[in-house]
Amino acid sequence: MSESTHSSEQQESWNNTVRYAVASDVGMRRAINQDSMSAMPAESKSSWERLGHFFVVADGMGAHAAGELASKLAAELIPHHYLKLRDMSPAESLHKSISEANAEIYRRGQANIEFRSMGTTCSVLSLLPEGAVVAHVGDSRVYQARGKQLFQLTFDHSLVWEMQAAGEVTDETARSGVIPKNVITRSLGPNANVQIDLEGPFPVQRGDRFLLCSDGLSGQITDEEIGVLLRTLSPADAAQVFVDLSNLRGGPDNITAIVVEVVDDRIATSTQGAIAVRRLGPRRSFSTALGVVTAVCFSAALILLLISLFPLALVASALGVLALVTGLAQVFWNAPETNSSATRYGNGPYRQYKATAYQPLFEHLAGTMKSLREASEERNWKIDWPKLDERFAQACARADAQDFATAVSIQSQVIIDLMEQIRKQRGGNTGDSAVDL
């Protein structure tokens, strides 16, 4: 965990115009952490004007150490190329930096059979004079919290999101889990070329919070919870509680978070427009990954048919048809271009959520005390319960007074302190501390 803090006595240091924190954890079920990240705050006004405050999260995929290598290359190469291409416009530089990183990851994968087809997501945020610009491939996300609202600035390049965009499935069907949520349709590395989304610029004002995260976080914590925690906690506490809650809820994947807060009016955009969510429309081209999914599903259906597993063959065929229709919709029913000028990119934000603290969220967080107390007794953990109980009582008192924002903030700190005590006793590993939340 690291944090950069703002101080009114250090105005000469431009990186103090933002406060940020990073946190990453292997999770409960993985042997290695295949997530990577990079933070490059501008050190001067001139640097900020050219490059902005720059942040990257990457989530690797591949057997053995391939995913780890792919994400590490993305987190290192994208900032490296971005610095070299400073003479281009920020958007052009972002696009080319990611394209160059993709080419290198692909080259490394082709050169070593153990790394063949390795890949990684990447989500990049740059806070620039014109606003927040996002570049994105995969299903890692970038959020922006303002006031009592949370906005998802990125479109998940996943099978379920592509099908929703094409109008093939409803939101209710997507939430049901019938369509696997972990099938991504775009990533850096598997192919020589990759389609890169640019979004923004989005207006920025003092007090805005941004979150870049891998799906190990967004898959375990709801968007509404993300909004409340991002809004009510400091960047350091928010990043840590995101990791701790994800682990307490099973931690099936690596977890990475970068939390950024705008703390100085000097980097606010001159025009303070509202952040407007646009209707989710079809994508622009047929995804290579959707073609692969279609072929795999139809092949599996044929094999299952030959061995007389007719129900499974029907399911595989249906998924193949859905993937095929989604891909065709991308090509033939493309939404008209919405950019009104060369300085506006993409269609984000794509979704909007309330970020207001509420009683059920506090009660959900408070329930961790009982679950972890029972777990500590079973495992003979030495926990400073009197101190934690005192803080917990303060949180409950604020909840009784209907001050749920303060209650959530205090209870989040209780969870952080409790998990830190557990980690110390487990040698830094929380591998047996998951509880049913």
C-alpha positions in Angstrom: 0.0 0.0 0.0 1.3 3.4 -0.8 -0.3 6.9 -0.7 0.6 10.3 -1.9 -0.9 13.0 0.3 -1.8 16.6 -0.3 -0.4 19.4 1.8 -1.1 23.1 1.4 2.5 23.8 2.4 3.9 21.9 -0.6 2.2 23.8 -3.5 5.4 23.8 -5.5 5.0 20.0 -5.9 2.4 19.5 -8.6 1.8 15.8 -7.7 0.1 17.0 -4.6 -2.8 18.1 -6.7 -4.0 14.5 -6.4 -4.0 12.1 -3.5 -3.8 8.4 -4.5 -3.4 5.0 -3.0 -2.7 1.6 -4.5 -3.4 -1.9 -3.2 -3.0 -5.4 -4.7 -3.5 -8.9 -3.3 -3.2 -12.4 -4.6 -6.7 -13.3 -3.3 -7.8 -16.5 -1.6 -7.7 -19.0 -4.5 -4.7 -18.1 -6.7 -1.1 -19.1 -6.2 0.4 -16.0 -7.9 -0.7 -12.4 -8.4 -1.1 -11.8 -12.2 -2.3 -8.2 -11.7 0.0 -5.3 -12.2 -0.3 -1.6 -11.9 1.5 1.7 -12.4 1.1 5.2 -11.0 2.9 8.2 -12.6 1.7 11.5 -11.1 3.0 14.6 -12.8 5.8 16.3 -10.9 5.3 19.8 -12.4 2.6 22.0 -14.1 4.3 21.6 -17.5 4.5 17.9 -17.1 0.8 17.7 -16.2 -0.2 19.9 -19.1 1.6 17.5 -21.5 1.0 14.1 -19.9 -1.4 14.5 -17.0 -1.5 12.3 -13.9 -1.2 8.8 -15.3 -2.4 5.5 -13.8 -2.6 1.9 -15.2 -4.2 -1.4 -14.0 -3.6 -4.7 -15.9 -5.0 -8.1 -15.2 -3.0 -10.9 -16.8 -4.3 -14.2 -18.3 -2.4 -17.3 -19.1 -1.0 -20.5 -17.7 2.1 -20.7 -15.5 3.7 -17.2 -15.3 2.4 -16.0 -18.7 -0.4 -13.8 -17.3 1.9 -12.3 -14.8 4.5 -11.5 -17.5 1.8 -10.0 -19.8 0.4 -7.7 -17.2 3.8 -6.7 -16.0 4.8 -5.8 -19.6 1.6 -3.7 -20.0 2.1 -1.8 -16.7 5.7 -1.0 -17.7 5.5 -0.5 -21.4 2.4 1.7 -21.6 3.9 4.5 -19.4 7.3 4.1 -21.1 5.8 4.6 -24.5 3.5 7.4 -23.3 6.5 9.4 -22.0 8.3 8.9 -25.3 5.3 10.0 -27.4 4.8 13.3 -25.5 4.8 15.3 -28.7 1.5 13.7 -29.8 -1.8 14.7 -28.4 -2.6 12.8 -25.2 -5.3 10.6 -26.8 -3.1 9.7 -29.8 -0.2 9.0 -27.4 -2.4 6.8 -25.2 -3.7 4.8 -28.2 -0.2 4.3 -29.7 1.3 3.4 -26.3 -1.2 0.6 -25.8 -0.8 -0.6 -29.4 3.0 -0.7 -29.0 2.6 -2.6 -25.7 0.3 -5.1 -27.4 2.8 -5.7 -30.2 5.6 -6.4 -27.7 3.4 -8.8 -25.6 2.4 -10.6 -28.8 6.0 -10.8 -29.9 7.1 -12.3 -26.6 4.3 -14.8 -26.6 5.2 -16.0 -30.1 8.9 -16.3 -29.2 8.3 -18.7 -26.3 5.8 -21.6 -26.5 5.1 -21.4 -22.7 3.9 -17.8 -23.2 1.9 -18.5 -26.4 -1.5 -16.7 -26.3 -0.7 -14.9 -23.1 -2.8 -11.8 -22.6 -3.8 -9.0 -20.2 -6.5 -6.4 -19.8 -5.5 -2.8 -19.3 -7.3 0.3 -18.1 -5.5 3.6 -18.2 -6.6 6.9 -16.7 -4.9 10.3 -17.4 -6.1 13.4 -15.6 -5.3 16.2 -18.1 -6.2 19.9 -18.5 -9.1 18.9 -20.8 -10.4 16.4 -18.3 -10.1 12.7 -17.5 -9.2 10.6 -20.6 -9.5 6.8 -20.4 -8.0 4.1 -22.6 -9.2 0.6 -22.2 -9.0 -3.1 -23.3 -10.7 -5.9 -21.4 -12.9 -6.1 -18.3 -10.8 -4.1 -15.8 -12.8 -1.0 -15.0 -12.4 2.8 -14.4 -15.0 4.5 -12.2 -15.6 8.1 -11.3 -17.4 9.2 -8.1 -18.8 12.7 -7.9 -21.2 13.8 -5.1 -23.7 11.0 -4.5 -23.2 9.3 -7.9 -20.8 6.7 -9.3 -20.2 6.4 -13.0 -18.6 3.5 -14.8 -16.5 5.1 -17.5 -15.5 1.9 -19.3 -17.3 -0.7 -21.3 -16.5 -4.3 -20.2 -15.1 -6.2 -23.2 -16.8 -9.4 -22.0 -19.2 -11.8 -23.7 -22.1 -10.8 -21.4 -21.6 -7.0 -22.0 -21.3 -7.5 -25.7 -24.5 -9.4 -25.8 -26.3 -6.8 -23.8 -25.0 -4.1 -26.1 -26.3 -6.0 -29.1 -29.7 -6.3 -27.4 -29.5 -10.1 -27.3 -29.9 -10.5 -23.5 -31.7 -8.5 -20.9 -30.1 -7.0 -17.7 -31.9 -9.6 -15.7 -30.5 -12.5 -17.8 -27.0 -11.0 -17.5 -27.3 -10.8 -13.7 -28.6 -14.4 -13.5 -25.2 -15.9 -14.3 -26.5 -18.0 -17.2 -23.9 -16.4 -19.5 -20.3 -16.7 -18.0 -19.1 -13.3 -16.8 -15.4 -14.2 -17.0 -15.3 -14.7 -20.8 -13.5 -11.6 -22.2 -13.7 -10.6 -25.8 -10.6 -8.4 -26.1 -7.2 -8.3 -24.5 -3.6 -7.3 -25.1 -1.2 -10.0 -26.4 -3.1 -12.9 -28.1 -3.2 -11.1 -31.5 -0.9 -8.8 -33.4 -3.4 -6.0 -33.4 -6.0 -5.0 -30.9 -9.0 -2.6 -30.8 -8.5 0.0 -28.1 -11.4 2.1 -26.6 -10.8 5.8 -25.9 -13.3 7.5 -23.6 -13.6 11.1 -22.5 -12.5 13.7 -21.8 -14.8 13.7 -18.7 -15.1 17.0 -16.6 -13.0 16.9 -13.4 -13.6 18.9 -10.3 -12.1 19.0 -6.8 -13.4 16.2 -4.7 -13.9 13.7 -7.6 -12.7 10.2 -6.9 -11.5 7.7 -9.4 -11.1 3.9 -9.1 -9.1 1.7 -11.5 -9.6 -2.0 -10.6 -9.3 -5.6 -11.8 -12.4 -7.8 -11.9 -11.3 -9.6 -8.7 -12.6 -6.5 -7.0 -15.7 -5.6 -9.1 -16.8 -9.2 -9.2 -17.0 -9.4 -5.3 -18.2 -5.9 -4.4 -21.3 -4.4 -5.8 -21.2 -1.1 -7.8 -23.4 0.6 -5.1 -21.0 -0.5 -2.4 -18.0 0.7 -4.5 -19.7 4.1 -4.8 -20.3 4.5 -1.1 -16.9 3.3 0.0 -15.1 5.3 -2.6 -17.0 8.4 -1.6 -16.8 8.1 2.2 -13.2 6.8 2.8 -9.8 8.2 2.2 -8.0 6.8 -0.8 -5.7 4.6 1.4 -8.7 3.2 3.4 -10.8 2.7 0.3 -8.1 0.8 -1.5 -7.4 -1.5 1.5 -11.1 -2.2 2.4 -11.7 -3.1 -1.3 -9.0 -5.8 -1.0 -10.2 -6.9 2.5 -13.9 -7.2 1.5 -13.0 -9.0 -1.7 -11.0 -11.6 0.3 -13.7 -11.9 3.0 -16.2 -12.8 0.2 -14.1 -15.6 -1.1 -11.3 -13.8 -3.0 -11.6 -16.1 -6.1 -9.2 -13.9 -8.1 -6.4 -11.4 -7.8 -7.5 -8.0 -6.5 -6.0 -4.7 -7.5 -7.2 -1.1 -6.9 -5.9 2.4 -7.5 -7.9 5.1 -5.8 -7.3 8.7 -7.0 -8.8 11.8 -5.4 -8.6 15.3 -7.0 -7.7 17.6 -4.1 -6.7 20.9 -5.9 -8.7 23.2 -8.1 -5.7 23.8 -10.3 -6.4 20.5 -12.1 -10.1 21.0 -12.4 -11.4 21.4 -15.9 -12.3 25.0 -16.9 -15.8 23.8 -18.1 -17.7 22.0 -15.4 -20.3 20.1 -17.4 -22.4 17.3 -15.9 -21.3 13.7 -16.4 -24.0 12.2 -18.6 -24.5 8.5 -19.1 -25.1 7.6 -22.7 -27.3 4.7 -23.9 -25.3 1.5 -24.3 -25.2 0.9 -28.0 -23.7 -1.8 -30.2 -20.0 -2.0 -30.7 -18.3 -1.1 -34.0 -16.7 -4.3 -35.2 -17.0 -8.1 -35.1 -14.8 -9.2 -32.2 -12.2 -11.9 -32.9 -12.9 -13.4 -29.5 -16.6 -13.7 -30.3 -15.6 -15.6 -33.4 -13.5 -17.9 -31.3 -16.4 -18.4 -28.8 -18.8 -19.2 -31.7 -16.4 -21.8 -33.2 -15.7 -23.4 -29.8 -19.4 -23.6 -28.9 -20.4 -25.1 -32.2 -17.5 -27.6 -32.1 -18.5 -28.6 -28.6 -22.1 -29.0 -29.6 -21.1 -31.3 -32.5 -19.0 -33.4 -30.2 -21.7 -33.6 -27.6 -24.2 -34.5 -30.3 -22.0 -37.4 -31.5 -21.8 -38.8 -28.0 -25.6 -38.4 -27.5 -25.5 -35.7 -24.9 -28.3 -33.9 -26.5 -29.3 -31.4 -23.7 -25.7 -30.2 -23.4 -25.3 -30.0 -27.1 -28.4 -27.8 -27.2 -27.0 -25.5 -24.6 -23.6 -25.2 -26.4 -25.4 -24.5 -29.7 -27.5 -21.8 -28.1 -24.4 -20.1 -26.7 -22.8 -20.3 -30.1 -25.8 -18.7 -31.8 -25.9 -15.9 -29.2 -22.2 -15.2 -29.8 -22.6 -15.3 -33.6 -25.6 -13.0 -33.6 -23.8 -10.6 -31.2 -20.9 -10.4 -33.6 -23.1 -9.8 -36.6 -25.0 -7.1 -34.7 -21.7 -5.3 -34.1 -21.0 -5.3 -37.9 -24.5 -4.6 -39.4 -26.4 -2.7 -36.7 -23.8 -0.3 -35.6 -25.0 2.8 -33.7 -24.2 6.1 -35.4 -21.0 7.9 -34.4 -21.8 10.2 -31.4 -18.6 12.2 -31.4 -19.5 15.8 -32.2 -15.8 16.9 -32.4 -12.4 15.4 -32.7 -11.8 16.0 -29.0 -14.6 13.7 -27.8 -14.0 10.0 -27.6 -16.2 7.0 -27.0 -19.7 6.7 -25.5 -19.0 6.6 -21.8 -20.0 6.8 -19.0 -21.9 3.5 -19.6 -23.6 3.1 -16.2 -24.6 5.2 -13.2 -25.2 4.2 -9.6 -26.2 5.9 -6.4 -23.4 6.4 -3.9 -25.4 7.1 -0.8 -24.6 5.3 2.5 -27.6 3.3 3.7 -28.5 1.0 6.6 -28.3 -2.4 4.8 -24.7 -1.7 3.8 -23.7 -0.8 7.3 -25.4 -3.9 8.7 -23.7 -6.0 6.0 -20.3 -4.6 7.1 -21.2 -5.0 10.8 -22.0 -8.6 10.2 -18.3 -9.2 9.5 -17.6 -8.7 13.3 -19.7 -11.7 14.3 -18.3 -13.9 11.5 -14.7 -13.1 12.1 -15.1 -13.4 15.9 -16.4 -16.9 15.4 -13.5 -17.7 13.0 -10.9 -16.3 15.4 -12.2 -18.5 18.2 -12.1 -21.6 16.0 -8.5 -20.8 14.9 -7.2 -19.4 18.2 -6.2 -16.0 16.7 -5.0 -13.4 19.2 -7.2 -10.4 18.4 -7.4 -7.1 20.3 -11.2 -7.3 20.6 -11.7 -4.6 23.3 -10.2 -2.0 21.0 -12.2 -3.2 18.0 -15.4 -3.5 20.1 -15.0 0.1 21.2 -14.7 1.3 17.6 -17.6 -1.0 16.6 -19.8 0.6 19.3 -19.0 4.1 17.9 -20.1 2.9 14.4 -23.3 1.5 15.8 -24.0 4.8 17.6 -23.6 6.7 14.4 -25.9 4.3 12.6 -28.5 4.7 15.3 -28.3 8.4 14.7 -28.9 7.8 11.0 -25.4 9.0 10.1 -24.7 6.0 7.9 -21.8 7.6 6.1 -19.8 8.0 9.3 -20.9 4.6 10.5 -19.7 2.9 7.3 -16.4 4.8 7.5 -15.7 3.7 11.1 -16.8 0.1 10.4 -14.6 0.0 7.3 -11.6 1.0 9.5 -12.6 -1.7 12.0 -12.4 -4.3 9.2 -9.1 -3.0 8.0 -7.6 -3.2 11.5 -9.0 -6.7 12.1 -7.7 -8.0 8.8 -4.3 -6.5 9.5 -4.1 -8.4 12.8 -5.1 -11.6 11.1 -2.5 -11.1 8.4 0.3 -10.6 10.9 -0.6 -13.9 12.6 -0.8 -15.7 9.3 2.5 -14.4 8.1 0.9 -11.9 5.7 -1.5 -14.6 4.2 -5.2 -14.3 4.8 -5.8 -17.6 3.0 -8.0 -19.2 5.7 -9.9 -16.0 6.8 -12.6 -16.0 4.2 -16.1 -15.9 5.7 -19.5 -16.2 4.1 -20.6 -12.6 3.5 
